[in-house]
């Protein structure tokens, strides 16, 4: 295992009021070797872990002021992390070209990590979500692009039961249990049902599941789940649309209402959702897509300067929230020390272009360069965020590719060529004459 970790910290004092109790989002100094931190888990106000697609696991013991690299191997694309306490934790990967995803376990707070993938009953393509119900019981699920499944262990990962979820869910992204019996999983509805965002529920510890929420539009996913308290829950809806959506439940997850993020017309894709209380909350996603509400979601303000590529939000208490993205961000009193400068040595993203010109009349060639092995979905969308055609979907190794595509069937106007990979969504606008 190689150890590569470089950090530069400059402390400054911030005095910019955010709300009347002077809280604001601050950027911490975690350094990613990928395009973003895919997941994080804090067990209290100070101690937490983050993982990225570059193959590293980082730990902080002081609320993100400094980080220690506990694991690094660029062969692994870490997608999820879950800790039960300061000793017992798990980190899951995407298969990334390997026969199966990998699951690592620690029992000493991350000082050492052991690969326990051999304990799986079947090969799985990725571990997108995890949740520990107690010291011994853990659920894992995946994947966002298909092959929906849930696995459960009641002995800290020594053995597992596998449930194929594809009759309900084409793919799954996140999982959360309120107690040993009642749990929720989020993702995309089954093939033949429109591939809509879906939330499923179990009341018997994962033996049986039923649908409790279903989105309105095709080709969407419910991405992240958050429990605010015993009765209020939230779930983000991932879609390429100018009208972001999220679900809210006020009866502990038994029923859900779909809400729209009122916006200034800024198009984008949300993935993460986090509410500090029922009044104050945020949704965030790719690039600088970040919205804030202070009145229970009745109104939202676009705040592109907070950070970028948000995925997981985690509420710690009434005044503290963390979120992961290109960096790790902390919602806290700005009079505390913060980090202003840091280095982020990460690879460039995938490259997507039309050969010659983005003005299309008839047939064209699409040029694609992938910087890593990845699941790849290449599609055409209209300006309303509706998918019109999928040009390619499947796994690709890193390298250069070209796709012949004939857009003569499209009416004249503006469209988007959209690429969805492990790195998230990338899009370019083009015009059909």
URGINOR-V968944 format. One record per residue. N is the residue number from 1. PHI is phi as a letter, one per 40 degrees, with the letter a starting at -180 (999 if undefined). OMEGA is omega in whole degrees, -180 to 180 (NA if undefined). D_CENTER is the distance of its C-alpha to the mean C-alpha in whole Angstrom. Layout:
BEGIN
<<N/PHI/OMEGA/D_CENTER> <N/PHI/OMEGA/D_CENTER>>
END
This chain:
BEGIN
<<1/999/178/26> <2/c/175/27> <3/b/-180/26> <4/b/-179/25> <5/a/-178/24> <6/b/-179/25> <7/a/178/25> <8/b/-174/27> <9/b/172/27> <10/b/-177/29> <11/c/177/29> <12/b/174/30> <13/b/179/31> <14/b/-179/29> <15/b/-179/31> <16/c/-179/29> <17/c/179/29> <18/b/167/26> <19/b/-174/27> <20/c/176/31> <21/b/168/30> <22/f/172/29> <23/b/180/25> <24/a/176/22> <25/c/177/19> <26/b/178/20> <27/c/178/18> <28/c/-171/19> <29/b/175/20> <30/c/-175/17> <31/b/-179/18> <32/c/174/15> <33/c/-180/17> <34/b/-179/14> <35/c/177/12> <36/a/169/10> <37/c/-174/9> <38/c/-177/6> <39/a/178/7> <40/a/176/10> <41/a/173/13> <42/b/179/16> <43/c/175/19> <44/a/-176/21> <45/c/-172/22> <46/b/-170/22> <47/b/-180/21> <48/a/-180/17> <49/b/172/15> <50/b/178/12> <51/b/179/12> <52/b/180/11> <53/c/177/12> <54/c/175/15> <55/g/-178/16> <56/b/173/17> <57/b/179/16> <58/b/178/17> <59/b/171/19> <60/b/176/21> <61/b/-178/24> <62/b/175/24> <63/g/176/21> <64/g/177/20> <65/c/176/23> <66/a/-176/23> <67/b/175/21> <68/b/176/23> <69/c/-179/21> <70/c/-178/22> <71/a/172/21> <72/a/172/21> <73/a/-173/21> <74/c/176/20> <75/c/-175/20> <76/b/173/17> <77/b/-179/13> <78/c/-176/12> <79/b/-174/8> <80/a/177/9> <81/a/-179/12> <82/a/175/14> <83/b/176/17> <84/c/177/20> <85/a/-176/22> <86/c/-179/23> <87/b/-170/24> <88/c/180/23> <89/a/-179/19> <90/b/174/17> <91/b/-176/15> <92/b/-176/13> <93/b/162/13> <94/c/-176/13> <95/c/173/16> <96/f/179/16> <97/g/177/20> <98/c/180/21> <99/c/-178/23> <100/a/171/20> <101/c/-179/17> <102/b/175/18> <103/b/179/18> <104/b/-179/19> <105/b/173/21> <106/b/175/23> <107/b/179/25> <108/b/176/26> <109/g/178/24> <110/g/177/22> <111/c/173/25> <112/b/180/25> <113/b/-179/23> <114/b/177/24> <115/c/-179/23> <116/b/-178/23> <117/d/-179/22> <118/c/179/26> <119/c/-179/26> <120/c/175/24> <121/c/180/26> <122/a/171/24> <123/c/177/22> <124/b/-175/18> <125/c/-180/16> <126/a/177/13> <127/b/-175/12> <128/c/-177/8> <129/b/178/9> <130/a/172/12> <131/a/175/15> <132/c/-180/18> <133/c/176/21> <134/a/-175/24> <135/c/-176/25> <136/b/-171/25> <137/c/179/23> <138/b/174/19> <139/b/172/17> <140/b/-178/15> <141/a/176/13> <142/i/-19/12> <143/b/-175/11> <144/c/-176/9> <145/b/177/12> <146/i/179/15> <147/f/-176/17> <148/d/-179/16> <149/a/169/17> <150/b/174/17> <151/b/-178/19> <152/b/173/21> <153/b/177/23> <154/b/-180/26> <155/b/177/27> <156/g/173/24> <157/g/178/23> <158/c/176/27> <159/a/-172/27> <160/b/166/24> <161/b/-175/25> <162/b/176/23> <163/b/174/22> <164/c/-175/22> <165/b/-169/20> <166/c/173/21> <167/c/176/23> <168/b/-170/21> <169/b/174/18> <170/c/178/17> <171/a/179/14> <172/b/-174/11> <173/b/-173/8> <174/b/-180/9> <175/a/-179/12> <176/a/178/14> <177/b/177/18> <178/c/177/20> <179/a/-174/23> <180/c/-178/25> <181/b/-171/25> <182/c/-179/23> <183/a/-177/19> <184/b/173/16> <185/b/-174/14> <186/b/178/12> <187/i/-174/11> <188/b/-177/14> <189/c/-171/18> <190/c/172/20> <191/d/-179/22> <192/g/179/25> <193/b/177/23> <194/g/-180/22> <195/f/-179/18> <196/c/175/17> <197/c/-174/14> <198/a/169/16> <199/b/178/16> <200/b/-173/18> <201/b/173/20> <202/b/176/22> <203/b/-178/25> <204/b/176/27> <205/g/175/24> <206/g/178/23> <207/c/179/26> <208/b/-179/25> <209/b/176/23> <210/a/-179/23> <211/c/177/21> <212/b/178/21> <213/a/-179/19> <214/a/-179/19> <215/c/-177/18> <216/c/-170/21> <217/b/178/20> <218/c/175/19> <219/f/175/16> <220/b/176/14> <221/a/164/11> <222/c/-165/10> <223/b/-177/7> <224/b/178/7> <225/b/174/10> <226/b/171/13> <227/b/178/16> <228/c/177/18> <229/a/-174/22> <230/c/-176/24> <231/b/-173/24> <232/b/177/21> <233/b/178/17> <234/b/177/15> <235/a/180/12> <236/c/178/10> <237/b/-180/11> <238/c/176/9> <239/a/178/12> <240/c/-170/14> <241/a/175/17> <242/c/-179/19> <243/b/-179/19> <244/d/-178/15> <245/b/173/15> <246/a/176/14> <247/c/172/16> <248/b/175/18> <249/b/177/20> <250/b/178/24> <251/b/177/25> <252/g/177/23> <253/g/179/21> <254/c/176/24> <255/a/-173/23> <256/b/177/21> <257/b/180/21> <258/c/-179/19> <259/b/178/20> <260/b/175/19> <261/c/179/18> <262/c/-172/22> <263/b/179/22> <264/c/179/24> <265/g/179/23> <266/c/-179/20> <267/c/178/18> <268/i/-178/15> <269/b/177/11> <270/c/173/9> <271/b/-177/6> <272/c/173/6> <273/a/178/10> <274/a/176/12> <275/b/176/16> <276/c/172/19> <277/a/-176/21> <278/c/179/22> <279/c/-170/23> <280/b/179/21> <281/a/-178/17> <282/a/165/14> <283/b/-179/12> <284/a/-178/10> <285/a/-173/8> <286/c/-179/10> <287/f/-177/13> <288/c/-176/15> <289/c/-174/14> <290/a/-180/14> <291/b/-179/16> <292/b/172/18> <293/b/175/21> <294/b/-178/23> <295/b/174/25> <296/g/177/23> <297/g/176/21> <298/c/177/25> <299/b/-180/24> <300/b/178/21> <301/b/179/22> <302/c/-177/20> <303/b/-175/19> <304/c/-175/18> <305/c/-176/20> <306/c/-177/17> <307/i/-179/15> <308/a/174/12> <309/f/-177/9> <310/c/-180/7> <311/b/-177/4> <312/b/168/6> <313/b/175/9> <314/b/176/12> <315/c/180/16> <316/c/178/19> <317/a/-175/22> <318/c/-176/23> <319/b/-174/23> <320/b/178/20> <321/b/171/16> <322/b/170/14> <323/a/-180/11> <324/b/178/9> <325/a/174/9> <326/d/172/12> <327/b/171/13> <328/b/-175/13> <329/b/-172/15> <330/b/177/17> <331/c/-167/19> <332/a/176/22> <333/c/-176/26> <334/c/176/27> <335/c/175/30> <336/c/-180/28> <337/c/179/28> <338/b/-177/25> <339/b/-177/24> <340/b/-175/25> <341/b/178/25> <342/a/178/23> <343/b/179/23> <344/b/-180/19> <345/c/-178/21> <346/b/-179/18> <347/c/174/19> <348/c/179/19> <349/c/177/17> <350/c/-179/18> <351/b/-177/21> <352/b/-178/22> <353/a/167/25> <354/c/177/28> <355/c/177/31> <356/g/-172/34> <357/a/175/33> <358/c/173/30> <359/c/-170/33> <360/b/171/33> <361/a/-177/36> <362/g/-175/36> <363/c/178/35> <364/a/176/33> <365/b/178/31> <366/c/-179/27> <367/b/-177/27> <368/b/173/23> <369/b/179/23> <370/b/-178/20> <371/c/176/20> <372/a/175/18> <373/c/-174/18> <374/a/164/16> <375/c/-170/15> <376/b/174/16> <377/b/-178/17> <378/b/-171/19> <379/b/175/20> <380/b/178/23> <381/b/170/22> <382/c/-175/24> <383/c/176/24> <384/c/-179/23> <385/g/179/20> <386/c/179/21> <387/c/-178/21> <388/c/-175/24> <389/a/171/24> <390/b/-177/22> <391/c/179/24> <392/a/171/22> <393/a/180/20> <394/i/-179/20> <395/c/177/19> <396/b/172/21> <397/c/177/22> <398/d/-179/22> <399/i/-178/25> <400/b/-179/26> <401/b/171/27> <402/b/-177/28> <403/b/173/28> <404/c/-180/31> <405/a/-179/30> <406/b/-179/33> <407/c/-177/32> <408/c/-177/35> <409/c/-177/34> <410/c/172/32> <411/c/178/34> <412/d/180/35> <413/i/-177/32> <414/c/-179/29> <415/a/177/26> <416/b/168/22> <417/c/-171/22> <418/b/176/18> <419/b/177/16> <420/b/-179/13> <421/b/174/12> <422/d/180/10> <423/c/-179/10> <424/g/-179/9> <425/c/166/12> <426/b/-178/15> <427/a/172/18> <428/b/180/22> <429/c/176/24> <430/a/-175/27> <431/b/173/31> <432/b/179/33> <433/c/NA/36>>
END
